[in-house]
Amino acid sequence: MGSALFYHLTRSGPGQLLPMLIGKSLQAGWRVELRGRDRARQVALDEALWQGEGFLPHGLAGGPHDACQPALLTVEGQAAANAPRCLIALDGAEVSGAECAGLERACIVFDGNDPEALERARVQWRALKEAGVASEYWSEADGRWERKQ
């Protein structure tokens, strides 16, 4: 069973963290699903990832080559055809304990300045812990990412 890492954003947006998470996953040899809740947001994220520094091979789900994509951007309810080993969930996208059983890692990225997103992350934390998923909490509160106990 994979672990769940919760990333509490307070100083930056997901656009700064995602290239690092995707890059490290690809270096580990894992395919990635980047799951959101809103198609328009995923389209914008797709564009932003192409504009960033470095090359992060990825695609927006729904294309003819989804199964070949190292990183595939999906929305809730949309299957990830690329057989991901890492799931990165944004904007409160659902991640289940059963899913974590088939993954190396699940990353839950949430905006700590949004009370609704913070509460959603707490609900997800409790649900995954109850499902027996080893979970870690990471915070950027000090300007760099630190694992908190």
Secondary structure, DSSP 8 states (H G I E B T S, - for coil): --EEEEEEESSS-HHHHHHHHHHHHHHTT--EEEEES-HHHHHHHHHHHHHSSS----EETTSTTGGG-SEEEEETT---TT--SEEEE-TT----HHHHHT-SEEEEEEETT-HHHHHHHHHHHHHHHHTT--EEEEE-TTSS-EEE-
